[in-house]
């Protein structure tokens, strides 16, 4: 028996779920009893198995005591994740033999006998196997056997003191079948981890985790998104931009087009985000791709998060505009991720961006578009605040980020469902206008926080030669309002001579 000789408050025990360890800032305090609560299907069993497997990898003996599932069911769950429970002791406390007539008696209430026998059975198993890590699944069975809160609390306290003497780290699983507001277990446990599963009106269910209590440890509070994948639980710690900073050069970088650099002042600055806003077809994605190609030609890596368009369509369209992206994908400078926002939580998206920046070293990130990201998850509260934190993180990392926002309409009064222009360091506005019987496009920078930008409106041309920006448009008023008015100059040339305004 390994008696407790004192617990080092600085020592941490890894849980086997890296995202949870990050939330806990290193893991759990060893030789303590913890409560993992959540509704059925929220991931409690998967998290508990990972906890025992982590211990097995460190040479620690693990014990899984199941009061509800059978051993075969538990091993099937492990197998579905590609786990093997070899080296981990699995015991069913109640077997089918204990429900026979030989176990019936009438002198005492059955619950009093069964509860005592169940707890003694747990003690005997622990004394026999001498484990370092224990999972008790689940407390709802003990609660039913106890039948009243006093007896239930006393048995949980007895288990807590027993495990403490044996230097065991224990996870107790609970499926929240107690009365709402019952916090008895919260007061007894050293730490409480809560798992939740929520169903949206459309798309897959969402899961999240929250550390309610952890004595003596600092941890990241609030909700953290999680998913259950083959191989275990993936926890996406809530992004805190202030915790992620690295030094970077603040020198501006070119967009690859001198006229666009002039509009922006000096080009794009590392650690800033640029919003490209305009109606569908105005050239937002093409402008972003052109800036991205300039970065990759400098040898920088880029990440493109594609919400609206199909990947194949983007590649075909870009190639037709003399901006072939395939060579950059082949040499590893560009990674494009096609995203189905109905299947992706905000935390998972933030995790994907972090991986692109920290693991793949992307120095330019494109989000195309914010409309799909924001509208596909209307039930996620504070989504704009999460976007603000994500952009702040990219700023702290010195990344050039480009965001695309579609506006409703073609001409006239254009509107967006959400106004997020205040989040952007630079706002580039693209518009349609009609001149000489043709539909044309214009581009202007209406805001930048980093330099003294050009305040003119220029014509934008997109054709098989790529993207070109012409001279300032002097013969029209109201281009940005969507209702331009021709203002001819006396003796001047015809407005918007194509050869002069948009050289290919």
C-alpha positions in Angstrom: 0.0 0.0 0.0 1.3 3.4 -0.9 0.6 5.7 2.0 0.4 9.4 1.5 3.4 11.2 2.8 2.3 14.7 1.7 1.4 16.0 -1.7 3.7 18.4 -3.5 1.4 21.4 -4.3 3.6 22.2 -7.4 3.3 18.7 -8.9 0.7 18.2 -11.6 -0.8 15.1 -13.0 -1.6 15.0 -16.7 -5.2 14.0 -17.6 -4.4 12.5 -21.0 -6.4 15.2 -22.7 -4.0 17.9 -23.7 -6.6 20.7 -24.2 -7.9 20.0 -20.6 -4.3 20.1 -19.3 -3.9 23.5 -21.0 -7.2 24.8 -19.4 -5.9 23.5 -16.0 -2.5 25.1 -16.7 -0.6 21.9 -16.2 -3.0 19.2 -15.0 -4.5 18.0 -11.7 -3.1 17.9 -8.2 -2.3 14.2 -7.5 -3.9 12.2 -4.7 -7.1 14.1 -4.7 -10.7 13.3 -5.5 -12.4 15.1 -8.5 -15.9 15.2 -9.9 -16.6 15.0 -13.6 -20.2 15.7 -14.2 -22.3 15.9 -17.4 -25.4 14.6 -19.1 -25.2 11.3 -21.0 -23.3 11.7 -24.2 -21.2 14.7 -23.1 -17.9 12.7 -23.0 -17.4 11.7 -19.4 -16.4 8.1 -20.1 -14.0 9.0 -22.9 -12.3 11.6 -20.7 -12.0 9.1 -17.9 -10.5 6.4 -20.1 -7.9 8.9 -21.4 -7.0 9.7 -17.7 -6.3 6.0 -17.0 -4.4 5.5 -20.3 -2.2 8.4 -19.5 -1.4 6.8 -16.2 -0.7 3.5 -17.8 1.8 5.2 -20.1 3.6 6.5 -17.0 3.7 3.1 -15.4 0.9 3.8 -13.0 -1.7 1.2 -12.3 -5.3 2.2 -13.1 -8.7 0.9 -11.9 -12.0 1.5 -13.6 -15.0 0.6 -11.3 -18.3 0.6 -13.2 -21.7 0.5 -11.5 -23.8 1.1 -14.6 -22.1 -0.1 -17.7 -20.9 -3.7 -18.3 -17.2 -4.5 -18.8 -17.9 -5.5 -22.4 -19.7 -2.2 -23.1 -16.7 -0.3 -21.7 -14.2 -2.2 -23.7 -16.3 -1.6 -26.8 -16.2 2.1 -26.2 -12.4 2.0 -25.8 -12.1 -0.1 -29.0 -14.2 2.5 -30.9 -11.5 5.1 -30.1 -8.6 2.7 -30.9 -7.8 2.2 -27.3 -6.8 -1.0 -25.6 -7.5 -1.5 -21.9 -4.7 -4.0 -21.4 -3.0 -3.3 -18.1 -6.0 -1.5 -16.7 -8.2 -3.3 -14.1 -11.9 -3.1 -15.0 -14.5 -4.3 -12.5 -18.3 -4.4 -12.4 -19.5 -4.0 -8.8 -23.0 -5.3 -9.5 -23.4 -8.5 -11.5 -26.5 -10.3 -12.7 -26.0 -12.9 -9.9 -26.7 -10.2 -7.2 -30.2 -9.7 -8.4 -31.3 -13.3 -7.8 -33.7 -14.6 -5.1 -30.8 -15.6 -2.8 -30.0 -12.0 -2.3 -33.5 -11.0 -1.2 -34.3 -10.4 2.5 -36.9 -8.5 4.5 -35.3 -7.5 7.8 -33.6 -4.4 6.4 -34.4 -2.1 3.6 -32.6 -3.4 0.5 -30.9 -0.1 -0.1 -29.2 -0.1 3.3 -27.6 -3.5 2.6 -26.8 -2.8 -1.1 -25.2 0.5 -0.4 -23.0 -0.9 2.4 -22.0 -3.9 0.3 -21.3 -1.7 -2.7 -19.0 0.7 -0.8 -17.2 -2.3 0.9 -16.8 -3.9 -2.5 -15.0 -0.7 -3.7 -12.7 -0.7 -0.7 -11.8 -4.3 -1.3 -11.0 -3.7 -5.0 -8.8 -0.8 -4.2 -6.9 -2.7 -1.5 -6.5 -5.7 -3.7 -5.2 -3.8 -6.8 -3.5 -0.8 -5.1 -4.0 1.6 -8.1 -2.6 5.1 -8.5 -5.5 6.3 -10.6 -9.2 5.3 -10.1 -12.4 6.0 -12.0 -15.7 5.5 -10.3 -18.6 5.3 -12.8 -21.1 6.5 -11.9 -22.3 8.2 -8.7 -25.9 8.1 -9.7 -26.1 4.5 -8.7 -24.8 5.2 -5.3 -27.3 8.1 -5.0 -30.2 5.7 -5.8 -29.0 3.2 -3.3 -28.6 5.8 -0.5 -32.1 7.2 -1.1 -31.5 10.2 1.2 -28.9 13.0 1.0 -27.4 12.4 4.5 -26.6 8.7 3.8 -25.3 9.6 0.3 -23.0 12.4 1.6 -21.6 10.2 4.4 -20.7 7.4 1.9 -19.0 9.9 -0.5 -17.0 11.3 2.4 -16.0 7.8 3.5 -14.8 7.2 -0.1 -12.9 10.4 -0.1 -11.0 9.7 3.1 -10.3 6.2 2.1 -8.8 7.2 -1.2 -6.8 10.0 0.4 -5.0 7.5 2.7 -4.1 5.3 -0.2 -2.5 8.1 -2.4 -5.0 7.6 -5.2 -6.1 10.2 -7.7 -9.8 9.6 -8.3 -12.3 10.7 -11.0 -15.9 10.3 -9.9 -18.4 10.5 -12.8 -21.9 11.8 -12.3 -24.7 12.1 -14.9 -26.6 15.0 -13.1 -29.6 12.9 -12.1 -29.7 14.7 -8.7 -32.2 17.4 -8.0 -31.3 20.7 -9.7 -29.2 22.9 -7.5 -27.8 20.0 -5.5 -24.2 20.9 -4.8 -23.2 18.3 -2.2 -20.7 16.7 -4.4 -19.2 20.1 -5.4 -18.4 20.8 -1.7 -16.8 17.5 -1.2 -14.7 17.2 -4.3 -11.3 18.8 -4.6 -12.2 19.9 -8.1 -15.2 19.9 -10.4 -15.2 19.6 -14.2 -18.5 20.1 -16.0 -19.3 18.7 -19.5 -22.2 19.9 -21.5 -23.9 18.8 -24.8 -26.3 21.2 -26.6 -28.4 20.6 -29.7 -28.7 23.5 -32.3 -31.6 24.1 -34.5 -29.4 23.1 -37.4 -26.1 21.2 -37.7 -24.5 18.8 -35.3 -24.6 19.0 -31.5 -22.1 21.2 -29.7 -20.2 20.2 -26.6 -18.3 22.4 -24.1 -16.4 22.1 -20.9 -16.1 24.3 -17.8 -13.9 24.0 -14.7 -16.2 25.0 -11.9 -13.8 24.5 -9.0 -10.2 23.5 -8.5 -8.8 24.0 -5.0 -5.3 25.5 -4.9 -4.9 25.8 -8.7 -5.2 28.6 -11.1 -7.0 27.7 -14.3 -8.7 29.3 -17.3 -12.3 29.9 -16.4 -15.3 30.1 -18.7 -16.5 27.6 -21.3 -14.2 25.8 -23.6 -15.5 24.0 -26.7 -14.8 20.3 -27.2 -15.4 17.6 -29.7 -15.3 13.8 -29.4 -13.1 12.3 -32.1 -11.8 8.8 -32.7 -8.9 8.8 -30.3 -10.4 10.8 -27.5 -11.7 14.2 -26.6 -10.3 17.4 -28.2 -10.7 20.4 -26.0 -10.2 23.8 -27.5 -9.2 26.2 -24.7 -10.9 29.6 -24.8 -8.6 31.9 -26.7 -7.1 34.6 -24.5 -5.1 36.9 -26.8 -3.0 38.5 -24.0 -1.4 35.0 -23.3 0.0 34.7 -26.8 2.5 37.3 -27.9 5.7 37.1 -30.0 8.0 39.8 -31.3 7.7 40.7 -35.0 8.8 43.3 -37.4 6.3 46.1 -37.9 7.7 47.1 -41.4 4.9 47.2 -44.0 4.7 44.6 -46.7 3.6 45.1 -50.3 0.3 43.8 -51.7 2.0 43.2 -55.0 0.1 46.2 -56.6 1.7 49.6 -56.3 -1.6 51.4 -56.7 -3.2 49.4 -53.8 -0.1 50.1 -51.7 -0.7 53.8 -52.4 -4.4 53.5 -51.3 -3.4 51.8 -48.1 -0.6 54.3 -47.4 2.4 52.0 -47.4 0.9 48.5 -47.9 -0.2 46.0 -45.3 1.3 46.1 -41.8 2.1 42.9 -39.8 -0.1 42.6 -36.8 -3.1 44.3 -38.4 -6.4 43.1 -39.9 -8.0 44.4 -43.0 -11.7 44.2 -43.8 -12.7 43.9 -47.5 -16.4 44.9 -47.7 -18.7 45.1 -50.7 -21.5 43.3 -52.6 -21.2 39.9 -54.2 -18.9 40.0 -57.3 -17.2 43.3 -56.5 -13.8 41.6 -56.2 -13.3 41.0 -52.5 -11.9 37.5 -52.8 -9.8 38.3 -55.8 -8.2 41.2 -54.0 -7.5 39.0 -50.9 -6.0 36.3 -53.1 -3.8 38.8 -54.9 -2.4 40.1 -51.5 -1.9 36.5 -50.4 0.1 35.6 -53.5 2.4 38.6 -52.9 3.1 37.3 -49.4 3.8 33.7 -50.6 6.2 35.1 -53.3 8.2 36.6 -50.4 8.5 33.1 -49.0 5.8 33.6 -46.3 3.3 30.9 -45.5 -0.5 31.6 -45.7 -3.7 30.0 -44.4 -7.0 30.4 -46.2 -10.2 29.5 -44.3 -13.0 29.1 -47.0 -16.6 29.2 -45.8 -18.6 30.3 -48.8 -17.0 28.9 -52.0 -16.1 25.4 -52.9 -12.3 24.8 -53.0 -12.4 23.6 -56.5 -14.3 26.7 -57.7 -11.7 29.0 -55.9 -8.8 27.2 -57.6 -10.4 27.3 -61.0 -11.4 31.0 -60.8 -8.0 32.1 -59.4 -6.2 30.3 -62.2 -8.4 31.9 -64.8 -7.4 35.3 -63.4 -3.7 34.5 -63.8 -3.4 33.8 -60.0 -2.8 30.1 -59.9 -2.8 28.9 -56.3 -1.9 25.2 -57.0 1.9 25.7 -57.1 1.8 27.3 -53.6 -0.3 24.5 -52.3 2.2 21.9 -53.7 5.2 23.6 -52.2 3.6 23.9 -48.8 3.3 27.7 -48.6 -0.5 27.7 -48.8 -3.0 25.6 -46.8 -6.7 26.1 -47.7 -9.3 24.6 -45.3 -12.8 24.2 -46.6 -15.1 24.7 -43.6 -18.7 23.7 -43.0 -19.7 26.3 -40.4 -22.7 24.2 -39.4 -20.3 21.5 -38.1 -17.8 23.8 -36.5 -17.9 25.5 -33.2 -16.3 29.0 -32.6 -13.7 27.4 -30.3 -12.8 24.7 -32.9 -12.4 27.4 -35.5 -10.1 29.5 -33.2 -8.1 26.3 -32.6 -7.7 25.8 -36.4 -6.4 29.3 -36.7 -4.0 28.8 -33.9 -2.6 25.6 -35.4 -2.1 27.5 -38.7 -0.2 30.3 -37.0 1.8 28.4 -34.3 2.3 25.0 -35.9 2.4 25.9 -39.6 3.9 29.4 -39.2 1.4 31.1 -41.4 2.1 34.9 -41.6 -1.0 35.8 -43.5 -4.5 34.5 -42.7 -7.6 35.0 -44.9 -11.2 34.4 -43.6 -13.6 34.2 -46.4 -16.2 35.1 -45.4 -17.4 36.5 -42.1 -21.0 36.3 -43.2 -21.0 32.5 -43.3 -19.1 32.2 -40.1 -21.4 34.6 -38.2 -24.7 33.6 -39.7 -24.3 29.9 -39.5 -24.0 30.0 -35.7 -26.7 32.5 -34.6 -27.3 30.6 -31.4 -23.8 31.0 -30.2 -23.9 34.0 -27.9 -21.0 36.5 -27.9 -19.8 35.3 -31.3 -18.6 38.8 -32.2 -16.6 39.0 -29.0 -15.0 35.7 -29.8 -14.1 37.1 -33.2 -12.6 40.2 -31.5 -10.4 37.9 -29.3 -9.3 36.0 -32.4 -8.3 39.1 -34.3 -6.5 40.4 -31.2 -4.6 37.1 -31.1 -3.5 37.4 -34.7 -2.4 40.9 -33.9 -0.3 39.7 -31.0 1.3 37.1 -33.3 2.2 39.7 -36.0 0.0 38.1 -38.6 -1.5 40.0 -41.5 -5.2 39.0 -41.5 -7.7 39.7 -44.3 -11.4 39.4 -43.6 -14.1 39.4 -46.3 -17.6 40.7 -45.6 -20.4 40.5 -48.1 -23.0 43.3 -48.2 -26.6 43.0 -49.3 -27.6 44.5 -52.6 -25.7 45.6 -55.7 -26.0 49.4 -55.9 -27.7 52.0 -53.7 -28.0 51.5 -50.0 -25.8 48.4 -49.1 -26.1 46.9 -45.7 -24.5 44.2 -43.6 -26.3 42.0 -41.1 -23.6 42.7 -38.6 -21.4 45.8 -38.4 -17.9 44.6 -37.4 -16.0 47.4 -39.1 -15.0 48.7 -35.7 -12.9 45.5 -35.2 -10.8 46.2 -38.3 -7.6 48.2 -38.4 -8.1 48.9 -42.1 -11.4 49.0 -44.1 -11.4 48.6 -47.9 -14.7 49.3 -49.6 -15.5 47.9 -53.1 -18.4 49.1 -55.1 -20.2 48.8 -58.4 -21.0 51.8 -60.6 -22.3 52.3 -64.2 -20.5 54.4 -66.7 -20.8 54.5 -70.5 -23.3 51.7 -70.5 -20.9 49.3 -68.6 -20.9 48.0 -65.0 -17.6 48.9 -63.5 -16.0 48.5 -60.1 -14.3 50.9 -57.7 -12.1 50.5 -54.6 -11.3 52.9 -51.8 -9.7 52.7 -48.3 -12.0 54.5 -45.9 -10.1 53.7 -42.7 -6.6 52.7 -41.5 -5.1 52.9 -38.1 -1.5 52.5 -39.2 -0.6 55.1 -41.8 -1.9 58.2 -43.7 -3.8 56.5 -46.4 -4.9 57.8 -49.8 -8.4 59.1 -49.8 -9.2 58.8 -53.5 -11.6 56.3 -55.1 -10.0 54.3 -57.9 -11.4 52.0 -60.6 -10.8 48.3 -60.1 -10.5 46.0 -63.1 -10.5 42.2 -63.0 -9.8 40.1 -66.1 -7.7 37.3 -67.5 -4.6 39.3 -66.8 -5.4 39.5 -63.1 -6.3 42.5 -60.9 -5.4 46.1 -61.8 -6.2 49.4 -60.1 -6.5 52.6 -62.2 -6.1 56.3 -61.5 -8.4 58.2 -59.1 -11.9 58.7 -60.5 -12.5 62.5 -60.7 -15.6 62.6 -62.9 -18.1 61.1 -60.5 -19.6 61.9 -57.1 -21.3 59.5 -54.7 -19.4 56.3 -55.8 -19.3 54.9 -52.2 -23.0 55.7 -51.7 -23.9 53.5 -54.6 -25.7 56.3 -56.5 -22.9 58.0 -58.4 -23.5 61.2 -60.3 -21.5 62.2 -63.4 -19.8 65.6 -63.0 -18.2 66.3 -66.4 -15.3 68.8 -66.6 -15.3 71.6 -69.2 -13.3 70.6 -72.2 -12.1 67.5 -70.4 -11.8 64.0 -71.8 -14.6 61.4 -71.7 -14.9 60.0 -68.2 -13.0 56.8 -67.3 -11.0 56.3 -70.4 -10.2 52.6 -70.0 -6.6 52.9 -71.3 -5.7 55.5 -68.7 -7.6 54.3 -65.7 -6.9 50.5 -65.6 -3.6 49.6 -67.3 -3.3 45.8 -67.5 
